Amino acid sequence: MNSFDPILHRYTIAGRQVVSVTQALQEVFSLKYYYATDWHKDRGSVVHACAAMVARGKQFTYDPQVKGQVTACKKFFADMKPEVLSVEERVFSERYMFAGCPDLICKIAGHKCIVDYKSSITDVVFLQLGGYAILKPDVTHGMGVELREDGKYKYTKLVKIDRFKNEFLSVLTVYNIQKRLKINIDTD
């Protein structure tokens, strides 16, 4: 049975703990939340929860400190008009023994697409999209969307993500080698 423990933020497949897409990228590239403080991590969680509510079309209240990001998310939905297929769905790969939670699966411009929300977009987002695409093999495209404090958003091009699947598998291989050799792996 596949499961996710939200308190420990741990995914398991058949009782075995597995790495998430984000955790593999953080470890291999030494990103550790891009050196974010606890406040930034908590704010990111709140912004993602608000974006999920926007995607689900729900009315909600939120902390005024994230008003800009919520406004940006609402603008993204108004402008792009994505057809929402799933929101924060936990998905697992028994073949590759990893898991993840894409922010949004939707249709944009006729393409089935993974959207990943960011506070700042880097090229690592494409590797993350590639990992999620392995978990959701019927999805062909992806984009990163930066939700900014000033109420604006920007996004990457809508890209085909096949190439990034292979690149993510390379990252996963490096992660697994590091884990086996006990190199640079944070076990928390």
Protein Blocks (a to p, Z undefined) as FASTA:
>chain_A
ZZddfklopaceehiacddfklmmmmmnonnonopafklmmmmmmmmmmmmmmmnopacd
ddfklmmmmmmmmmmmmmnopacfbghiacddfklopadddfbdcdeehiacdddddfbd
cfklmmmmmmmmmmmmmbcbdcdddddfkopacddddddfklmmmmmmmmmmmmmmmmmn
opaiafZZ
